[in-house]
Amino acid sequence: MIDQHRAAFVEEATELLGELETTLLTLEENPRDREIIDRVFRALHTIKGSGAMFGFDAVAAFTHELETAFDRVRRGELEVSTALIELTLAARDHIRDLLDVEGTPDEVQRVRGAAVVEALLALCPRRDAPAAAAEAPRAPSSSAAAAGAETTYRIRFKPPADIFLRGGDPSALMVELAGLGALRFALRCDDVPPLEELDPEQCRCSWEAVLTTSRPLDDVRNVFVFFEDDAELRIDVVDVDADEGAPPKRLGEILVERGDVSEDAVRAALATQRRIGDVLIEQGLVSPAKVHAAAVEQKAVQDARTKRQTAEAASSVRVAAERLDQLVNLVGELVTVQARFSATAQRRGDQELAALAEEVERLTWELRDTAMNMRMLPMGATFAKFRRLVRDLARDLGKEVELETEGAETELDKTVIDRLGEPLVHLVRNAVDHGIEAPEARAERGKPRAGTVRLSAAHMGASVVVEVRDDGAGLDAEAIRAKAVERGLLPPGAEPSEQDLFALIFHPGFSTAKQVSSVSGRGVGMDVVKQAIDALHGQIEVRSRRGEGTTVAVKLPLTLAIIDGLLVGVGGERYVLPLSVVQECVELTRADAEAMHGRRVASVRGRLVPYVRLREMFDEPGERPAIEQIVIVSAEGREIGLVVDHIVGEHQTVIKSLGRVYKDIVELSGSTILGDGSVALILDVPKIVERAENEERALTA
């Protein structure tokens, strides 16, 4: 059980460190933003407290030094500077290293940690500890700070009697308070004189309010800033935390806590076995207004506690990735069985069985969608990791680069996101190193000194398109052409299209860099990108304009587990094409083929589309039908036709691996089990197109 808790702490701390890095980079841009400073402090406080609880003493001790520094930042005694951000980022990396070794550092890590602490102490020397403690304001509970939860404040406000004469309106202050969060308040009229003595220009009322808000205490005080000097104002933090199952605060406890009545009086009132509020009012120990105010607070605290417990319960559910994978595998098996069930019902012609099969099919699809959505994660977390990469890389290269992101809410399968990280790193590094020019060069060309790298993600049908765009120098087409000729990738005098020319940068070992740096220049980065995207069954496209910038667009399937496919027949075999790449289907008659005089192109609404016969590629025996079908697909930004014998229809495809025996057959990406129990192979469309082009070049040569 202890090991499970330690593992849970490591997982939570890793997430907090990721958020901490993003927050620090945001703080560097907004050094005076109090809310961001508080977020940094809360993250450090949580890591320190939880680390000490679960035996990560080295983590807790090291984080304490950081927490002390940011406590001084919160007090305004230390400015947020580049040096502080640099040290905190280095400290964040050190904490991550300590988590990797489960809080037991080796000698190298101890030396590195000591150096960071020493630099931190030099930046903000210690003060006397008791003095610091004496000045510490009362803060919300640690669990509330850890979760970034809301805080509940008890506010007692008695305005100056002449507030009306000064143009003030107490009711407007309550309205302003309500704009900060959930507000409950009670009006107290204890000091209001009889009607004959009442001065209508004097305010004799007071207000007692309970506010639950995520805003800091300063924002609450600012509501009363114009009357704080001569009004009676008291703002206290109300503790709404309680163990699960613990009863809510009783009315008597709240009255004692507020100082309205003594504990002895409450015990005596409880002994009467009557409602405590009525007893205290009858005995003259407390006014009805105070009892009403305490009841309002009791209700507000109960609501805040319920809301917090609900939020904590919702956010604390953690499911291991292995369990999600197992769930998806089981759903995949269920989809296969459901397909067989539907096929059996249709074959037997039993109407009752067919109706039942339709219901099972509907439920299976809903279960499939739910299981897939559980694995979906927003791209924002992935994008956030690149802020520091761009910042550090630009600094090392002496450039000024800003990172912009768009579509952070776009969701993608966790497996795809995990495997997309490395190729995105290469693309972003290339954009900063090769794309963005030096500040002086940009200024000479009339550009802003700071370049821009833009990461974006957007849904496109059953796929997600992720783009890395920069406003740098763009690709040099002539340099690429010369390098391709030099390496024998292009014959001298060849005039490929711009798209085909740019695609050469993904060839292994291809680089136009004049010198090799620690960042790039060896011609391996883009090759890695292409291999990774191909392994994800995605497509990659490069667009560039000289002097304006380059865009690399990566199109990926939403998931790698279950896809929508198009089932086709070729000879005696059936194949599946990913529906995401299919654009349309048209007929191909023998007369149409003969009209092209042997050329493998088809006229589709006024445009010529080249095609590949899968029957010939896979050496299927037998005669081809008189009327064939062309499935027009999109591959590497081009339209290609795949000629099949017939089209069966759409198919829910559960992807199964082919095993090591078939690892060299690159034209196949997997297999699936059909409703009749037979196996259909899933085609890798880009690889089929690549093979056809290679065969065409060989014949031409």
N, C-alpha and C positions, 0 to 999 in steps of 0.2 A: 504493500500500500504506500509506504514511504517513497519507493522508487517511482510509483505512478505520480505522486505529488511533485517530486523533483522534476520528472519529465514534463508535467503540466506547467511548472514554473519556467523551465527552459523555453517551452513553446510560447508562453505568454510574454516572457522577457524578449524573445526574438522579435515578436510583433511590435512590442513597445520600442525596441531599438530602431526598427524600420520607421516607425512614426516619428521617433526622436530625430532621425537624420533629416527627414522631410521638414519637420518643424524648425530645426536649426537653420536650414537653408532659407526658409521663409523669414525667420528672424533676422538673418543677415540683410535681407532686403528691407525689413521693417523693424529696425532696432529699438524703436520706442513703443512698440505695440505691447501693451500690458497683458493682453489675453494670450498672445503667443508665448511670452515669458512664463506665464502661469502654466501653460501646457508643457513646456520644457521641465519646469520644476515638478509638476505632478508625475510626469513619466519617471524622472529620477527618483522621486520619493517612493513610488510604487516598486521600482526595481530594488531599491535599497531595503525596504521593509520586507518584501517577499523573499529576497535573497537571504536575509538573516533568519527568516522563519524556517526555510528549508535547507539550512546548512551551507549556503554559499557565502561563507564569511568574507572571503576575499572580494567577492562582488559587492557585498554590502559595504565593506570598509572603503573600497575605492570609490564607489558611487557617492558615499557620504561627502567626500571632498568636493565633488561636482555640485552636489545639492547645496553645500555651504556657499559656494561661489554664486549660484543662481539665487540663493536666498538674499544675498547682498545686492544682486541685480534688482530683485523685486523691491528692496527697500530704497532703491535709488542711490546706493552707495558705490555702485560699480557700473560703468558704462558697457553696453554691448559693443564690442569691437571685433575687427577681423581676427585679431590674435585670440580672443576668447572663443570665437566660433571654431577656429582651427584647432585649438586645444580640446574643445568639447567633442569635435568630430573624431579626433585621435583617441580621446577617452572612450567614446562610443565604440570604436573599433576594438579597443583593448577589452572592454566588457564583453564584446562578442567573442573574442578569443578565450576569455575566462569561461564562458558558457560552453564552448566547444570541449574544454578539458574538465567540465563539471566542477568548476570553481577551485581546482588545484593547479595553480600556475607553476611552470618550470622556472628555471633561473633566468632565462632570456625574457620571459613574460614579466617576472618580478622587476627586473631592471627597467623594462620598457614602462611598466606602470609607475614605478618610482620616479622616472624622468618626467612623465606627464604631471604627476602630483607636484613635483618640485617646480615645474614651469607654471603650474596653476597657482601655487602659493606665491611665487614671485609676481604674478599678475595681480593677485588680490591677497595681500598679507592678512594673516589671522588677526581678529580682534579678541579682546577678553571675552571668554565664553559666557560668564554670568551676565555681563552687560548686554550681550546679544540676546540672551534668553529673556532678560527683563523687558526688552523692547519688542519682543515677538508678539504680534497681534493674535487674537484668537482665530483659529482657522477651522474650516469644516473638517469633518472626520476623514481619516485616511482612506477609507473605502470609497467615500464620495469623491475625494480628490483623484483616487486611482482611476475611477471609471469616468472622470470628467462629468460627474452627475450634477444634478441641480442641488442647490442649497436652500434651506428654508430659514427665513428670517422672521423674528418677532419684532414688530415696530410699534413703539408707543410715541405718539406725537400729540403734543398740546401746543397749538399755535399761540403766538402773542395775541393779547386781547385786541390790539388795534390792527389786526391783519387785514380787515376789510378797508380801513382807512388808507392802508398802504397799497391797495390795489390787488391784494392776494385773494385767492379762493381755495380754501382747503379741499373742497370737493374736486377741484381740478388736479390737485396733487394726488388724490386717490386714483383718478383716471390715469395719470401719468405712471403711477406705480403699477396699475393693472397692465400697462403696456410692456412691463418688464417680465411678466410671468403670470402664474396662477395666484390670484389675490382673493383673500377673504378678510373682511374688516367689520368691526363693530363700533358704533357711535356711542360714546359715553357722555351723559348729560348730568353727571353728579354735581357739577359746579354751576349749573344753570340756575339763577335766582328765580323767585316767584315772578309772575307776569308783571305785577305792578312795579317791581324793581328792575325789570329787564331793560337794558340799553340796547336797542336794535343795531347800534353801530359797533357793539363789542361782541367778540366771539368768546363764549364760555364753554364750548364743547371741546372734546378731545377724541382722538381716534386711536384704536388699537387694531393693528392689521397683522396678518400672517401672509408672507409672500414667499412663494417657491419659484426660484428662478435660476438660470445658469449664468446670469450676469454677475460680475464681481461686486463686492461690498461698496466700492467707490461709486459705482453707477447708482446704487440704491441711495446713498447719501446725497448724491448730486440732485436728486429730486427736491430735497429740502434745503438746497444750498443758500437760498436767499433769506431763509428764516431760521437757520441753524443756530445763529449766535444768541438770539433772544427767545427761542422756543424751547420747550421741554421735549427733547428728542432722545430716544434710546433705541438702539438696534442691536439685538442679540441673535446669535445663531442657535437655532433649535435643532437638537439632535433627533433625527427621524430614524436612525439606524437601530435595528433590534434583531435579535436572533430569530430565525425562522420559527414560527409557531408561537412566539411570545405575544402576550396580549397587548393591545394598544394602551397608550397612557390613559389613566383615569382622570376624571375631572378634578378630584382632590389633589392629585399629584401636580397637575398643571397650575392650580391655584397656589400651592406651596412654592413651586418653582418660580412663579411670577412674583412671589413676595406679598400676595394679597391676604394670606391667612397662614396661621402657624400649623405645624404638624399635629400638635396636641388637639387643636380645634377640629381638625379633619378626623382624627381618630375618635373623638367624642361624638362627632356627627355620624360617623359610620356605625357606631354602636347602637344608634336608634333604629337601624334597619329601614331607614327611609331615604328618599333621594337626597343626596348630600347637598345639592344646591339649595333646595327648599329649606333644609335645616339651617344652613349657614345664614340664609337671608332672614329667617325667622329670628334667629339669635342676634341679628344685627352685626354679625362678624364681617359680612361682606355685602356689597350692594348688588342689586339685580344686574346692573350694567357690567360689573366685573365677572359675575357668573356667566353672563351671555358672551363676554369677550373670551373667557376661558373655553366655553363650549365651541366657539368659532375656531379657536386655535386647535382644539382636540380634533375637530373634523378636518381641518387643513393638514395637520400632521398625519392623520390616518390616510388621507388621499395621497400625500407625498410619499409615504412609506409604501403604500400599495403600488404606486407608479414605479418607484425605484426597484422594488422586489420583482415586479413584472419585467422591467427592462433588464435587470441582472439575470433573471431566469432565461430571457430570450437570448442574451448575449453570451451566456455561459455554456451553451450546448456546443460541445466539440465532438466531431466525428472524425475518426482516423480515416485517412485517404484510402487505406486498404479496405475498409468496410464499404466505402462508397464504390470502389472498384468491384467488390464482390456483389454489391447490389446491382450495379449495371450489368455485370455478367449474368446474374440470375434473370434480370429483365430481358436480356438478349435471348436467353434460352426460352423464356416465356413467349417472346415474339415469334420464335421459330415454331414452338408447339402450337401457338394460336394460328399460324399460317397453315400448318398441317391440318388442324381442326377445321378451319374454313374450307380447305380443299376437299376434305372428306365429306363435309356436309353438302357441298355443292355436287360432288360426284354421286352421292346417294339420292339426291333429290328430295330429301325429307325437309318439309317446310318448317316444322317445329325445331328440328336440329339446326336448320339454316338461321332461324331467328335467334337461337341461343348463341350460334357462332358469331353473329353480328354484335350481340351484346358483349361477348367476351372480347371481340376485336376492339370495340369502343373503350372498354375498361383497360385493355392492354396498352392502347395508344396513350390514354391518360396517364397510366403508370409510367410508361416510357418517358413521356414529356416531363413528368415530375422528377423522375430519377436523373434525367439529363440536366434539368434546371438546378438540382442540388450540386452538381459538379461545376456549374458555371460561376466564374469569378469575374469581377469588373477589371478592365485593363488599367484602371487608375493606379493600383498598387504596383504594377509593373512599370508604368510610366514614371512613378515617383522615384524609383531607384536610379533613374538616369540623370536626375538633377545634380547629384554630387559628381557623377562621372563626367558630365559636361563641364561642371565648374572646375574640377581638378585638372582635367585635360586641357581646357582653355588656358588655365594659369601656367601649366607646364610648357605649353607651346607659345606663350606670349600673345594670346589672342583674346578678344572680347567676344563672348558668345552667350546668347540668351536662349534658353530652352522654353518652347511653348508646347502645350499639350491640348488636344481636343478629343472629345469622345471617350473620356475616362470612364464613363458609365457603361460603355459597350462591354458586353459579357462574352466570354469565351471559355471553352472547356479547360478545366484545371490542367489536364495533361498537355494540351496544346500550349497553354501559357508557360508552363514549366520548360517545355522544349523550345519555346520561341525566344527565351531570354538571351541565349548565346548569339544567335544570328542578329538580334537587334543591337546587341553590344557592338558587333563588328560594323553594322551600318551606321550607328551613331558616331563611333570613333572615326570612321572614314569621312563622315560629313564634317566633323570638326577639323580633322587633320588635312584632308585633301580638298574638301569643298570650301570651307570658310577661309577667306584670305586674311592676311595680317591687317591690323587696323590702318596702318599707313597706306597700304595698297588699296584698301576699300575707300579711304578718303580721297585718294587720287582719282578713283573712278566715279566719284560722286555718290558713293554709298555711305550709309551710316557706319561709324567705326565698329559698332557691335554687330556681329552677324547673328542670324537667327536659325536655329534648328527646330523644326516643328515635328512633333510626333502626334499622329492622329489615328483614330480607329473608328470604323463605321460598319454597320450591318449592310450587306448587299445580298438579299435573298437568303439562301441557306449558308452563306459564307460571311466572313469578316475580312475587311480590307484594312490593313495596317500600313500607313505610309510614313516614311522618313524623308522629310523635305528640308533642303537648305537653300539659302539665298546667296550662295557663294559663286565661285568662278564657273561652275558647270563642267561637264566632261569635254575633253579635247578630242573630237572625232578623228582628226588627222593623226594625232599621236597614237590613238588606239589602232587606227588602220595600219600605220607604219609598224607598230609593234606586232600586230597580227601577221603581217607579211613576213617580218623578220623571223617569227617563230614557225612559219609554215602553216598558220591557221587560215590564211587567205592567199589565193594566188595573186601575183602582181597584176595590177590593172583591174581587179575585181571591184564591183560597185554594189556592195550589199546595201540593203535598206538601213536606215538609221537604227531601227529597233534591233535588227540582226547584228549590227556593228556593236551596239552597246551591250548586247548579250555576251559578247566575247570576254567581258571583264570577269565573268564567272568561271572562265576556263582555269583549270589548276595551274598555278604558278604565274598567271598573267598579272603584270603590274607595269604601269607607265611611270612609277616614281623614279626620280633621278638619283635619290639616295635613300638608304634604308635607315629608319629611325626606330626608336624604342616602341613607337606606336604602330607603324605600318610600313609597307614598302617591299615585303617579301612575296607578295602575290598569293597568300594563303587565306586571307580573311574572306574575300568574296566567294572563293571556292567552298569554304565552310558554310557560308550562308546558303548557297545553292543546294548543297547536300542536305542541310537541315530542313530547308523548305520542301525539298522533294520528299524527304522522309515523312513530312507532315501532310503529304498529298496536296501541297499548295502550289501556287504559281507566283512567279516574281517578274516584275516588269520595271524597266528603267526608262525614265523620261528626263531629258536634259536640254537646256538651252545655254549656249556659251555665254558666259558673263552674267547669267541670271540665276542659275542654280540647278539643282538636280533633285529629282523625286524618285525614290525607290518604293514601289507599291507591292505589297505582299498580300495575296489573296489566300485565305485559309478556310478549311471547313470548320463549322461550329464545333464538331466533336469527331473523335476518331473511333467511337464505339458502335454507334448505330446511325446509318445515313439513309437518306431517300435515294433510291437508285432507279434506273431504267433497265428493265430486263429485256434482253434481245436474244435472238436465236441465230446461230451460224452453223450450218450443217446439222449434226446431231448434238451439238453442245449449246449451252446457254451461258451468257455472260451478263455482267452487271456494269453499267456505266454510272458514275456518280451524277445524280440529277443536277447538281450545282454547276456542272460544266456544259450541260446540254442546252442548246439554244432552240432547235427546232428539228423536225423530221420531215423529209420529202421523199417522194418516190423516184426511183431510177429504173427506167425501162431500157431494154436492149437498144431500141431506136435512139434514145437519148445518148447512150454510150457511144454508138456508132457515129452519131452526128459530130462528135468531138474528134474523130479520126485518130483514135488510140490514145489521146491525151486524157490523163486521169483528172479531169475537171468537170464540173456540172454547172449548168446555168440555173441560178436560183434568183428569180425576180430581178433579172438584169445584171447580176454580179456573178463572177466566176469563182467557184469554191473548189479547191483541190480536194481529192478524196483518196482514201486508202481502203482496199478490200481486205477485211479481216479474214475472209475465207482463204485468200492466198497467203496472207501473213502467217496464219496458223496451220497451213497445209491441210485444210479440211477436204476430205474426199467427196466425190459426187458432183452433180451438175448444179450450178447456181440457178435460182428461180428466174422466171421471165421478168418479174417485177421485183426489184430489190428495194431496200429502204436505206436512205442516207441519213444518219444521225449527225447533224452539224453540231460540233462542240467548239468551245473556246479553249485554246491552248497557247500559252505565252503571248496573249494578246491578239492571236490570229484565229481565223475561222478555218477549221479542217473538217472534212466529212469522213465518217467511218461507215463503210458500206456493210450492211448485215442482211441476212436472208429475210427476217421478219422481226417485228417488235411485239413483245408479249405485253408489256405495260409497266406501270410503276410498281416498285417493290420496296417494302421496308427491309433494309439490308443490315443484318447483324454481321459485322466484320470479324472473320476468323483468320488467324495467321496460317500461312501455308507450311511453316516448318523449315528447318535448315536445308532439307533436300532441294527445295525450290528457290533458295536464296539468290541464285544467279539469273533467274527469270525475271528481269526487271520490268517487263511489260505487265506483270500481274502484281497487284498490291494486296491481295487477300482472297478470301473465298467466303461463301455464305451457304446456308442450307435452305433449300426451297421447301414449299409446303408439301410436296410429294416425297420429301426425304432425299432427293438428289442434291448434288453440289453444283453451284454456279460460281465461276471465277470472276473476280472483280478486276476490271481493267484499269491500268495506270495510264490515263490518256496522254499526259506529257511524254512519257517514255515511248509510247507507241508512235507518237508524232516524230520524236527524235530518231527512232529507228527507221521510220519511213524516209526521213530526210537523208539519213546516212546512206541508205540503199540507193536513193535517187542520185546522190553525189557520186557514189561508186559507179553507177551505170553511166552517168555523164562523163566521168573521167575515162 
